[in-house]
């Protein structure tokens, strides 16, 4: 593998992340862990973590809100719920010309996509997180808006602890997210930071079929609440 890349693929990143998490769990009293991955790219990483820790795997339904004309450039994110959790970088939104009307349309569109994915991915009842150690996993962090939305929504479900675990992220994003977690595990914080995919030799898109398969293989014990 080219030395430029930190990880061969998402599965390799997940195995490396699991080793770091095993050390954290061994040193800290973190009861009854459950792994919560951000679909789609976070699921292969989360699967490896869940397998290594002997923990169930579930997903957090979160979607990026993209800039007008540049959907991959995130200006915020949304997590479904009652009510949905929306995180916006208002300064960036103004800079890229995202009006209130545009944002409303994007929120409605992304909520519809969340519902589609929920119907496609769900292979059983959602994991109970109340009173458990929730380990939030993604394949990496760029702006941090998507993960921030996920963390804020998760906190409302009453987990005993929240751990954010990612293979790669910029220092600035981690600093902003750290107050929302009890612990952060990140394998690499390269500077300058350009894009998550730049640190993977294979960063091909994760398919819906792969997500469904990994969730089905990891489902045992997911619906069991902690005592």
Kinemage of the C-alpha trace (Angstrom):
@kinemage 1
@onewidth
@group {chain A} dominant
@subgroup {mainchain}
@vectorlist {calphas} color= white
{ca unk a 1} P 0.000 0.000 0.000
{ca unk a 2} L 1.252 3.470 -0.852
{ca unk a 3} L 2.711 5.195 2.236
{ca unk a 4} L 0.465 8.167 1.470
{ca unk a 5} L -2.545 6.169 2.628
{ca unk a 6} L -3.250 5.492 6.289
{ca unk a 7} L -5.763 2.673 5.703
{ca unk a 8} L -6.228 0.039 3.014
{ca unk a 9} L -10.027 0.225 3.241
{ca unk a 10} L -12.835 0.754 5.745
{ca unk a 11} L -12.612 -2.770 7.156
{ca unk a 12} L -8.895 -2.358 7.891
{ca unk a 13} L -9.593 1.003 9.507
{ca unk a 14} L -12.292 -0.617 11.638
{ca unk a 15} L -9.940 -3.320 12.880
{ca unk a 16} L -7.318 -0.742 13.822
{ca unk a 17} L -9.954 1.382 15.543
{ca unk a 18} L -11.213 -1.642 17.466
{ca unk a 19} L -7.749 -2.231 18.912
{ca unk a 20} L -7.609 1.331 20.210
{ca unk a 21} L -11.108 1.051 21.658
{ca unk a 22} L -10.323 -2.230 23.394
{ca unk a 23} L -7.626 -0.400 25.330
{ca unk a 24} L -10.042 2.374 26.323
{ca unk a 25} L -12.686 -0.107 27.435
{ca unk a 26} L -10.124 -2.071 29.430
{ca unk a 27} L -8.980 1.020 31.314
{ca unk a 28} L -12.413 2.546 31.938
{ca unk a 29} L -15.645 1.204 33.391
{ca unk a 30} L -17.811 1.436 30.296
{ca unk a 31} L -20.675 -0.993 30.677
{ca unk a 32} L -22.698 -2.750 27.991
{ca unk a 33} L -21.332 -1.107 24.824
{ca unk a 34} L -23.358 -0.684 21.649
{ca unk a 35} L -21.807 0.472 18.372
{ca unk a 36} L -23.747 3.088 16.396
{ca unk a 37} L -22.455 3.660 12.870
{ca unk a 38} L -23.226 6.515 10.489
{ca unk a 39} L -24.437 5.062 7.179
{ca unk a 40} L -23.282 4.326 4.760
{ca unk a 41} L -19.482 4.547 4.992
{ca unk a 42} L -19.364 4.186 8.766
{ca unk a 43} L -21.066 0.799 8.738
{ca unk a 44} L -18.105 -1.326 7.497
{ca unk a 45} L -15.916 0.405 10.091
{ca unk a 46} L -18.503 -0.054 12.820
{ca unk a 47} L -19.013 -3.709 11.912
{ca unk a 48} L -15.361 -4.504 12.581
{ca unk a 49} L -15.483 -2.589 15.866
{ca unk a 50} L -18.646 -4.382 16.969
{ca unk a 51} L -17.210 -7.792 16.075
{ca unk a 52} L -14.001 -7.159 17.988
{ca unk a 53} L -15.790 -5.847 21.074
{ca unk a 54} L -18.553 -8.448 21.013
{ca unk a 55} L -21.058 -5.581 20.876
{ca unk a 56} L -24.246 -5.114 18.845
{ca unk a 57} L -24.261 -2.796 15.837
{ca unk a 58} L -26.926 -0.297 14.836
{ca unk a 59} L -27.079 2.893 12.781
{ca unk a 60} L -27.777 6.566 13.395
{ca unk a 61} L -29.895 8.033 10.612
{ca unk a 62} L -28.129 11.278 9.748
{ca unk a 63} L -27.828 13.211 6.492
{ca unk a 64} L -25.647 16.053 5.333
{ca unk a 65} L -27.192 19.360 4.243
{ca unk a 66} L -25.143 20.402 1.219
{ca unk a 67} L -24.392 23.838 -0.181
{ca unk a 68} L -26.343 25.123 -3.220
{ca unk a 69} L -24.733 23.696 -6.339
{ca unk a 70} L -22.134 21.796 -4.282
{ca unk a 71} L -23.971 19.051 -2.405
{ca unk a 72} L -20.781 17.446 -1.097
{ca unk a 73} L -19.829 20.653 0.700
{ca unk a 74} L -21.661 20.364 4.004
{ca unk a 75} L -23.239 23.388 5.632
{ca unk a 76} L -25.011 21.296 8.239
{ca unk a 77} L -26.694 17.993 8.978
{ca unk a 78} L -29.984 16.512 10.157
{ca unk a 79} L -30.912 13.514 12.323
{ca unk a 80} L -34.473 12.225 12.332
{ca unk a 81} L -36.378 12.269 15.586
{ca unk a 82} L -39.144 14.091 17.422
{ca unk a 83} L -38.265 16.783 16.642
{ca unk a 84} L -35.456 16.279 14.076
{ca unk a 85} L -32.062 17.548 15.191
{ca unk a 86} L -30.631 20.107 12.769
{ca unk a 87} L -27.100 21.471 13.028
{ca unk a 88} L -26.183 24.374 10.751
{ca unk a 89} L -23.011 26.391 10.265
{ca unk a 90} L -24.803 29.696 9.764
{ca unk a 91} L -21.676 31.590 8.741
{ca unk a 92} L -20.863 29.123 5.961
{ca unk a 93} L -24.534 28.945 4.927
{ca unk a 94} L -24.594 32.700 4.389
{ca unk a 95} L -21.277 32.620 2.534
{ca unk a 96} L -22.497 30.004 0.026
{ca unk a 97} L -25.889 31.662 -0.450
{ca unk a 98} L -28.071 29.105 1.318
{ca unk a 99} L -31.362 30.909 1.969
{ca unk a 100} L -33.933 29.875 4.573
{ca unk a 101} L -36.156 28.558 1.792
{ca unk a 102} L -33.283 26.491 0.356
{ca unk a 103} L -32.500 25.032 3.766
{ca unk a 104} L -36.168 24.129 4.359
{ca unk a 105} L -36.282 22.296 1.027
{ca unk a 106} L -33.059 20.434 1.784
{ca unk a 107} L -34.254 19.428 5.243
{ca unk a 108} L -37.473 17.999 3.779
{ca unk a 109} L -35.521 16.162 1.071
{ca unk a 110} L -33.015 14.669 3.496
{ca unk a 111} L -35.748 13.578 5.917
{ca unk a 112} L -37.369 11.711 3.030
{ca unk a 113} L -34.035 10.008 2.287
{ca unk a 114} L -33.685 9.066 5.949
{ca unk a 115} L -37.096 7.383 5.808
{ca unk a 116} L -36.095 5.499 2.655
{ca unk a 117} L -32.933 4.267 4.294
{ca unk a 118} L -34.746 3.337 7.478
{ca unk a 119} L -37.097 1.117 5.476
{ca unk a 120} L -34.211 -0.385 3.479
{ca unk a 121} L -31.726 -0.982 6.297
{ca unk a 122} L -33.723 -1.916 9.349
{ca unk a 123} L -33.388 -5.643 9.981
{ca unk a 124} L -34.986 -5.628 13.424
{ca unk a 125} L -35.890 -3.309 16.289
{ca unk a 126} L -33.410 -0.525 17.022
{ca unk a 127} L -30.775 -1.047 19.682
{ca unk a 128} L -31.642 0.180 23.139
{ca unk a 129} L -29.054 2.799 24.140
{ca unk a 130} L -30.434 4.060 27.453
{ca unk a 131} L -27.959 3.315 30.221
{ca unk a 132} L -25.403 1.817 27.804
{ca unk a 133} L -22.050 2.946 26.465
{ca unk a 134} L -22.804 4.286 22.984
{ca unk a 135} L -19.819 4.146 20.611
{ca unk a 136} L -20.451 6.395 17.605
{ca unk a 137} L -18.393 5.313 14.570
{ca unk a 138} L -17.812 6.808 11.135
{ca unk a 139} L -15.150 6.272 8.463
{ca unk a 140} L -13.762 9.752 9.177
{ca unk a 141} L -14.674 13.349 9.906
{ca unk a 142} L -14.238 16.410 7.697
{ca unk a 143} L -16.298 19.392 8.900
{ca unk a 144} L -17.855 17.544 11.841
{ca unk a 145} L -21.381 18.858 11.196
{ca unk a 146} L -22.866 15.441 10.484
{ca unk a 147} L -21.316 13.856 13.569
{ca unk a 148} L -22.338 16.819 15.717
{ca unk a 149} L -25.972 16.318 14.747
{ca unk a 150} L -25.710 12.609 15.535
{ca unk a 151} L -24.154 13.226 18.946
{ca unk a 152} L -26.709 15.833 19.961
{ca unk a 153} L -29.588 13.557 18.973
{ca unk a 154} L -28.042 10.540 20.700
{ca unk a 155} L -27.671 12.387 24.007
{ca unk a 156} L -31.475 12.667 24.187
{ca unk a 157} L -31.732 8.846 24.287
{ca unk a 158} L -30.041 8.647 27.677
{ca unk a 159} L -26.835 6.635 27.139
{ca unk a 160} L -24.607 6.234 30.184
{ca unk a 161} L -21.554 7.302 28.157
{ca unk a 162} L -20.872 8.462 24.609
{ca unk a 163} L -17.603 7.617 22.865
{ca unk a 164} L -16.786 9.042 19.441
{ca unk a 165} L -14.508 6.713 17.474
{ca unk a 166} L -13.146 7.503 14.011
{ca unk a 167} L -10.053 6.501 12.047
{ca unk a 168} L -9.159 10.011 10.846
{ca unk a 169} L -10.225 13.620 11.454
{ca unk a 170} L -8.810 17.166 11.610
{ca unk a 171} L -7.832 18.634 14.983
{ca unk a 172} L -10.315 21.483 14.707
{ca unk a 173} L -13.347 19.263 14.204
{ca unk a 174} L -12.388 16.992 17.087
{ca unk a 175} L -11.932 19.978 19.404
{ca unk a 176} L -15.461 21.140 18.590
{ca unk a 177} L -16.967 17.671 19.107
{ca unk a 178} L -15.085 16.681 22.262
{ca unk a 179} L -17.451 18.507 24.673
{ca unk a 180} L -20.337 16.391 23.330
{ca unk a 181} L -18.623 13.097 24.272
{ca unk a 182} L -17.237 11.357 27.324
{ca unk a 183} L -14.250 10.186 25.266
{ca unk a 184} L -12.855 10.535 21.749
{ca unk a 185} L -10.765 7.891 19.991
{ca unk a 186} L -9.148 8.972 16.714
{ca unk a 187} L -6.249 7.144 15.088
{ca unk a 188} L -4.886 10.006 12.983
{ca unk a 189} L -5.233 13.794 12.788
{ca unk a 190} L -3.194 14.759 9.717
{ca unk a 191} L -2.547 18.421 8.997
{ca unk a 192} L -3.324 19.901 6.598
{ca unk a 193} L -6.540 17.918 6.263
{ca unk a 194} L -8.162 17.798 2.814
{ca unk a 195} L -10.701 14.962 2.687
{ca unk a 196} L -11.460 11.694 4.472
{ca unk a 197} L -11.090 9.627 1.302
{ca unk a 198} L -7.561 10.910 0.721
{ca unk a 199} L -6.384 8.696 3.569
{ca unk a 200} L -7.804 5.429 2.188
{ca unk a 201} L -6.351 3.345 -0.629
{ca unk a 202} L -9.881 2.044 -1.328
{ca unk a 203} L -12.674 4.506 -0.527
{ca unk a 204} L -15.331 3.212 -2.884
{ca unk a 205} L -18.956 3.949 -2.088
{ca unk a 206} L -20.590 1.581 0.397
{ca unk a 207} L -23.755 0.133 -1.140
{ca unk a 208} L -27.163 -0.250 0.475
{ca unk a 209} L -26.791 -4.012 0.029
{ca unk a 210} L -23.532 -4.037 1.971
{ca unk a 211} L -25.100 -2.027 4.787
{ca unk a 212} L -28.047 -4.440 5.039
{ca unk a 213} L -25.735 -7.470 4.997
{ca unk a 214} L -23.441 -6.140 7.732
{ca unk a 215} L -26.333 -5.077 9.950
{ca unk a 216} L -27.995 -8.473 9.572
{ca unk a 217} L -24.763 -10.258 10.495
{ca unk a 218} L -24.301 -8.052 13.550
{ca unk a 219} L -27.881 -7.938 14.864
{ca unk a 220} L -27.846 -10.545 17.700
{ca unk a 221} L -28.434 -8.873 21.059
{ca unk a 222} L -29.159 -5.488 19.557
{ca unk a 223} L -32.643 -5.103 20.929
{ca unk a 224} L -31.768 -6.185 24.448
{ca unk a 225} L -31.922 -3.226 26.841
{ca unk a 226} L -29.498 -2.900 29.682
{ca unk a 227} L -30.681 -3.576 33.211
